Amino acid sequence: MADRRMISKVISMSEKVGDLNNVFDMLLFTWMIPHTDDFGRLTGSPKKVNLMVVPHIEKSTTEVSESLGRLHDAGLINWYEVDGDQVIQINDFEKHQPGLHKRTKPKFPDPPDHSGSFPEFPGSSEQFPKIPPEGNRSKENLREGNRSKAESIETVTTTADDLEKIEKAYGQIHGCMGLKPKDWPLVTGLINQGISSDLIIEVMVERHKKKVEEGGKVNGFSFYTNAIKEKHAQGKSQDRLDFLDDM
């Protein structure tokens, strides 16, 4: 799944977007697009959308839910539910996104009334070129493969579930409702650096326990950020050493 999307200039001339009376609705619709899978879908949970798409804007889950309802009514999205899970489909997604011939399967289920078919793109049948045996590959190709393997060590897939997982853990550790609005930019910043939610929670547990044993108190998520970055850097160094040993 791509980590970015094309936003066409025609969006500013769209009558459906222009008819929205709430500027936040326009912003939310636009900002959801980069978070979609290769079929224009993302989680439809208002809480997860709030945490993932607009973490820097102080909007309640109710306000985000109301905005999604207006976007659905305007025909810009299809907001539906399958087996208890809410999903958002960006309507007309295929018209404005290049490179969709590389997509395989959607991450989220089809809408209940969906026919199950999508526009056909060359190469989307999941029949990929066969990779020749290593004995027939050039040294340059092998080096390229090794570089790709090394780069893949840093690849981390992050979803709104990770953000929710971190907030829940923070609340349990500190005996509170969860993170404060000022904490979310710090959390999303760490995740955008490829730091996993498990590592973040692990450091929170360790550092909070140590602070309490010393008779101190943690006043916010910022207390953990440097320790999280340090542990992440140590892990990356070890991963690269392990990779070199396997070569």
The 8 nearest C-alpha neighbors of each residue, nearest first, counted from 0:
[[1, 36, 37, 2, 102, 35, 106, 3],
 [0, 2, 3, 37, 4, 36, 33, 35],
 [3, 1, 0, 33, 4, 34, 35, 36],
 [4, 2, 33, 1, 5, 34, 32, 35],
 [5, 3, 33, 6, 32, 96, 2, 1],
 [4, 6, 96, 7, 95, 3, 97, 33],
 [7, 5, 4, 8, 95, 10, 32, 29],
 [6, 8, 9, 10, 5, 95, 11, 96],
 [7, 9, 10, 11, 6, 12, 13, 5],
 [10, 8, 12, 7, 11, 13, 6, 95],
 [9, 11, 13, 8, 12, 7, 16, 6],
 [10, 12, 9, 13, 8, 16, 17, 7],
 [13, 11, 9, 10, 14, 17, 8, 16],
 [14, 12, 10, 16, 15, 11, 17, 9],
 [13, 15, 17, 16, 18, 12, 11, 10],
 [14, 16, 18, 13, 17, 73, 19, 75],
 [17, 15, 13, 14, 18, 19, 25, 10],
 [16, 18, 14, 19, 15, 13, 12, 11],
 [19, 17, 15, 16, 14, 20, 73, 13],
 [20, 18, 17, 16, 21, 15, 25, 24],
 [19, 21, 18, 22, 17, 24, 25, 23],
 [20, 22, 24, 23, 19, 25, 66, 26],
 [23, 21, 25, 24, 26, 20, 19, 27],
 [22, 24, 26, 25, 21, 27, 66, 28],
 [25, 23, 27, 21, 22, 26, 66, 28],
 [26, 24, 22, 28, 23, 27, 29, 16],
 [25, 27, 23, 29, 24, 28, 30, 22],
 [28, 26, 30, 24, 29, 25, 23, 31],
 [27, 29, 25, 31, 26, 30, 24, 32],
 [30, 28, 26, 27, 31, 32, 25, 6],
 [29, 31, 27, 32, 28, 26, 52, 33],
 [32, 30, 28, 34, 29, 33, 27, 52],
 [31, 33, 34, 30, 35, 29, 4, 28],
 [34, 32, 4, 3, 35, 31, 30, 2],
 [33, 35, 31, 32, 41, 36, 2, 52],
 [36, 34, 40, 41, 39, 32, 33, 37],
 [35, 37, 40, 38, 39, 0, 41, 106],
 [38, 36, 39, 0, 102, 105, 35, 99],
 [39, 37, 36, 40, 105, 92, 35, 93],
 [38, 40, 35, 89, 36, 92, 88, 37],
 [41, 39, 88, 35, 36, 87, 38, 89],
 [42, 40, 35, 87, 86, 43, 36, 34],
 [41, 43, 86, 44, 87, 85, 48, 40],
 [42, 44, 86, 85, 87, 45, 41, 78],
 [43, 45, 47, 46, 85, 42, 48, 86],
 [46, 44, 48, 64, 47, 60, 63, 49],
 [45, 47, 49, 60, 44, 48, 50, 63],
 [46, 48, 50, 159, 44, 49, 45, 51],
 [49, 47, 45, 51, 52, 46, 50, 44],
 [48, 50, 46, 47, 53, 51, 52, 45],
 [51, 49, 54, 47, 48, 52, 53, 46],
 [50, 52, 48, 159, 49, 47, 53, 54],
 [51, 53, 48, 49, 50, 31, 54, 30],
 [52, 54, 49, 56, 55, 51, 50, 48],
 [55, 53, 50, 56, 183, 51, 52, 49],
 [56, 54, 53, 184, 57, 183, 180, 181],
 [57, 55, 53, 54, 58, 180, 49, 59],
 [56, 58, 55, 59, 180, 54, 53, 49],
 [59, 57, 56, 62, 60, 63, 49, 61],
 [58, 60, 62, 61, 63, 57, 49, 46],
 [59, 61, 63, 46, 62, 45, 64, 49],
 [60, 62, 64, 59, 63, 65, 45, 58],
 [63, 61, 65, 59, 64, 60, 58, 66],
 [64, 62, 66, 60, 65, 61, 45, 67],
 [63, 65, 61, 67, 45, 62, 66, 60],
 [66, 64, 68, 62, 63, 67, 61, 69],
 [65, 67, 63, 69, 68, 64, 24, 62],
 [68, 66, 70, 64, 69, 65, 71, 63],
 [67, 69, 65, 71, 66, 70, 72, 64],
 [68, 70, 72, 66, 71, 67, 73, 65],
 [71, 69, 67, 73, 68, 72, 75, 76],
 [72, 70, 76, 68, 74, 69, 73, 77],
 [71, 73, 69, 74, 70, 68, 75, 76],
 [74, 72, 70, 71, 75, 69, 15, 76],
 [75, 73, 71, 72, 76, 70, 77, 90],
 [76, 74, 70, 73, 90, 71, 89, 15],
 [77, 75, 89, 71, 90, 88, 74, 70],
 [76, 78, 88, 71, 87, 79, 89, 90],
 [79, 77, 87, 86, 71, 76, 88, 43],
 [78, 80, 86, 85, 77, 110, 87, 81],
 [79, 81, 85, 84, 86, 83, 82, 78],
 [80, 82, 84, 83, 85, 79, 111, 108],
 [83, 81, 84, 80, 85, 108, 111, 79],
 [82, 84, 81, 80, 85, 86, 79, 44],
 [85, 83, 81, 80, 82, 86, 43, 44],
 [84, 86, 80, 43, 44, 79, 42, 81],
 [87, 85, 43, 42, 79, 78, 80, 41],
 [88, 86, 78, 43, 41, 40, 77, 42],
 [87, 89, 40, 77, 76, 39, 90, 78],
 [90, 88, 76, 39, 92, 40, 75, 87],
 [89, 91, 76, 92, 75, 88, 77, 74],
 [92, 90, 93, 94, 89, 95, 75, 39],
 [91, 93, 90, 39, 94, 89, 95, 96],
 [94, 92, 96, 95, 91, 38, 99, 39],
 [95, 93, 92, 91, 96, 97, 90, 7],
 [94, 96, 93, 92, 7, 5, 97, 6],
 [95, 97, 93, 5, 94, 92, 98, 99],
 [98, 96, 99, 95, 5, 93, 100, 94],
 [99, 97, 100, 101, 96, 102, 120, 37],
 [98, 100, 101, 102, 97, 96, 37, 120],
 [99, 101, 120, 123, 122, 98, 121, 102],
 [102, 100, 99, 123, 98, 122, 103, 125],
 [101, 103, 99, 100, 37, 123, 104, 0],
 [102, 104, 125, 123, 101, 105, 124, 37],
 [103, 105, 106, 102, 37, 38, 107, 125],
 [106, 104, 107, 38, 37, 36, 103, 108],
 [105, 107, 36, 104, 108, 40, 37, 38],
 [106, 108, 105, 40, 109, 41, 86, 42],
 [109, 107, 110, 106, 105, 81, 86, 111],
 [108, 110, 113, 111, 107, 115, 112, 81],
 [109, 111, 113, 112, 79, 108, 81, 80],
 [112, 110, 113, 109, 81, 79, 80, 108],
 [113, 111, 110, 114, 109, 115, 79, 81],
 [114, 112, 110, 115, 111, 109, 116, 117],
 [115, 113, 116, 112, 109, 117, 111, 110],
 [114, 116, 113, 117, 109, 110, 112, 111],
 [117, 115, 114, 118, 113, 119, 109, 38],
 [116, 118, 119, 115, 114, 38, 120, 93],
 [119, 117, 120, 116, 93, 123, 99, 121],
 [118, 120, 117, 121, 123, 100, 116, 124],
 [119, 121, 100, 123, 122, 118, 99, 124],
 [122, 120, 100, 123, 119, 124, 101, 99],
 [121, 123, 100, 124, 120, 101, 125, 126],
 [124, 122, 100, 125, 120, 121, 101, 102],
 [123, 125, 126, 122, 103, 121, 127, 120],
 [126, 124, 123, 127, 103, 122, 102, 101],
 [127, 125, 124, 128, 122, 123, 129, 103],
 [126, 128, 125, 129, 122, 124, 130, 123],
 [129, 127, 130, 126, 131, 125, 122, 124],
 [128, 130, 131, 127, 126, 132, 125, 133],
 [129, 131, 128, 132, 133, 127, 136, 135],
 [132, 130, 135, 129, 133, 136, 134, 128],
 [133, 131, 134, 135, 130, 136, 129, 137],
 [134, 132, 136, 135, 131, 141, 137, 130],
 [133, 135, 132, 136, 131, 137, 138, 141],
 [136, 134, 133, 132, 131, 137, 138, 130],
 [135, 137, 133, 134, 140, 138, 131, 132],
 [136, 138, 140, 139, 141, 135, 134, 133],
 [139, 137, 141, 140, 142, 136, 143, 133],
 [138, 140, 142, 137, 141, 143, 136, 144],
 [141, 139, 143, 137, 142, 138, 144, 136],
 [140, 142, 144, 138, 143, 139, 145, 137],
 [143, 141, 145, 139, 144, 140, 138, 146],
 [144, 142, 140, 146, 141, 145, 139, 147],
 [143, 145, 141, 147, 142, 146, 140, 148],
 [146, 144, 148, 142, 147, 143, 149, 141],
 [145, 147, 143, 149, 148, 144, 150, 142],
 [148, 146, 150, 144, 145, 149, 151, 143],
 [147, 149, 145, 151, 146, 150, 144, 152],
 [150, 148, 146, 151, 147, 152, 145, 242],
 [149, 151, 147, 152, 148, 153, 146, 154],
 [150, 152, 154, 148, 153, 149, 147, 146],
 [151, 153, 150, 149, 154, 148, 238, 239],
 [154, 152, 151, 150, 155, 193, 235, 149],
 [153, 155, 151, 152, 156, 193, 150, 194],
 [156, 154, 193, 157, 153, 195, 194, 152],
 [157, 155, 154, 158, 193, 195, 0, 190],
 [158, 156, 155, 161, 159, 190, 195, 160],
 [157, 159, 160, 161, 156, 162, 51, 47],
 [158, 160, 162, 47, 161, 51, 163, 50],
 [161, 159, 163, 158, 162, 164, 47, 157],
 [162, 160, 164, 159, 163, 158, 196, 165],
 [163, 161, 159, 165, 164, 160, 166, 50],
 [162, 164, 160, 166, 161, 165, 167, 159],
 [163, 165, 161, 167, 162, 166, 160, 168],
 [166, 164, 168, 162, 163, 167, 169, 161],
 [167, 165, 169, 163, 177, 168, 164, 178],
 [168, 166, 170, 164, 169, 165, 163, 177],
 [167, 169, 171, 165, 170, 166, 172, 164],
 [170, 168, 166, 172, 167, 171, 177, 165],
 [169, 171, 177, 175, 167, 176, 173, 168],
 [170, 172, 168, 174, 169, 173, 167, 175],
 [171, 173, 169, 170, 174, 168, 204, 207],
 [172, 174, 170, 175, 171, 169, 177, 217],
 [175, 173, 171, 170, 172, 176, 169, 177],
 [174, 176, 170, 177, 173, 171, 169, 172],
 [177, 175, 170, 178, 174, 167, 171, 169],
 [178, 176, 170, 166, 175, 169, 167, 179],
 [177, 179, 166, 182, 180, 169, 170, 183],
 [178, 180, 182, 181, 177, 183, 219, 220],
 [181, 179, 182, 183, 178, 57, 55, 54],
 [180, 182, 179, 183, 184, 185, 55, 178],
 [183, 181, 179, 180, 185, 184, 220, 178],
 [182, 184, 186, 185, 180, 181, 54, 187],
 [183, 185, 187, 186, 182, 188, 55, 54],
 [186, 184, 188, 183, 182, 187, 189, 221],
 [187, 185, 183, 189, 188, 184, 190, 182],
 [186, 188, 190, 184, 189, 185, 191, 183],
 [189, 187, 185, 191, 186, 190, 184, 192],
 [190, 188, 192, 186, 191, 187, 194, 185],
 [189, 191, 194, 187, 193, 192, 188, 186],
 [190, 192, 188, 193, 189, 187, 194, 157],
 [193, 191, 189, 190, 194, 188, 187, 195],
 [194, 192, 190, 191, 155, 195, 153, 154],
 [195, 193, 190, 192, 189, 231, 196, 198],
 [196, 194, 197, 198, 193, 190, 199, 155],
 [195, 197, 199, 198, 161, 200, 165, 194],
 [198, 196, 200, 195, 199, 201, 165, 194],
 [197, 199, 201, 195, 200, 196, 202, 194],
 [200, 198, 196, 202, 197, 201, 227, 203],
 [199, 201, 203, 197, 202, 198, 196, 204],
 [200, 202, 198, 204, 199, 203, 197, 205],
 [203, 201, 205, 199, 204, 200, 206, 227],
 [204, 202, 200, 206, 201, 205, 207, 199],
 [203, 205, 201, 207, 202, 206, 208, 200],
 [204, 206, 202, 208, 203, 207, 201, 209],
 [205, 207, 209, 203, 208, 204, 202, 210],
 [208, 206, 210, 204, 209, 205, 203, 211],
 [207, 209, 211, 205, 206, 210, 204, 212],
 [208, 210, 206, 212, 207, 211, 213, 205],
 [211, 209, 207, 213, 215, 212, 208, 206],
 [210, 212, 214, 215, 213, 208, 209, 207],
 [213, 211, 209, 214, 210, 208, 215, 207],
 [214, 212, 210, 211, 215, 209, 208, 216],
 [215, 213, 211, 212, 210, 216, 209, 208],
 [216, 214, 211, 210, 213, 217, 212, 209],
 [215, 217, 211, 218, 210, 214, 207, 213],
 [218, 216, 219, 222, 207, 215, 210, 220],
 [219, 217, 216, 222, 220, 221, 173, 215],
 [220, 218, 221, 217, 222, 182, 179, 178],
 [219, 221, 222, 223, 182, 224, 218, 178],
 [220, 222, 223, 224, 219, 182, 185, 225],
 [223, 221, 220, 219, 224, 217, 218, 225],
 [224, 222, 221, 226, 220, 225, 227, 203],
 [223, 225, 227, 221, 226, 222, 228, 220],
 [226, 224, 228, 227, 223, 229, 222, 221],
 [225, 227, 229, 228, 223, 224, 230, 202],
 [228, 226, 224, 230, 225, 229, 199, 202],
 [229, 227, 231, 225, 226, 230, 232, 224],
 [228, 230, 226, 232, 231, 227, 225, 233],
 [231, 229, 233, 227, 232, 228, 226, 234],
 [230, 232, 228, 234, 229, 233, 227, 235],
 [233, 231, 229, 235, 234, 230, 228, 236],
 [234, 232, 230, 236, 231, 235, 229, 237],
 [233, 235, 231, 237, 232, 236, 238, 230],
 [236, 234, 238, 232, 237, 233, 239, 231],
 [235, 237, 233, 239, 234, 238, 232, 240],
 [236, 238, 240, 234, 235, 239, 241, 233],
 [239, 237, 235, 241, 240, 236, 234, 242],
 [238, 240, 242, 236, 241, 237, 243, 235],
 [241, 239, 237, 243, 242, 238, 244, 236],
 [242, 240, 244, 238, 239, 243, 237, 245],
 [241, 243, 239, 245, 240, 244, 238, 246],
 [244, 242, 240, 246, 245, 241, 239, 238],
 [243, 245, 241, 242, 246, 240, 239, 238],
 [246, 244, 242, 243, 241, 240, 239, 145],
 [245, 243, 244, 242, 145, 241, 240, 149]]
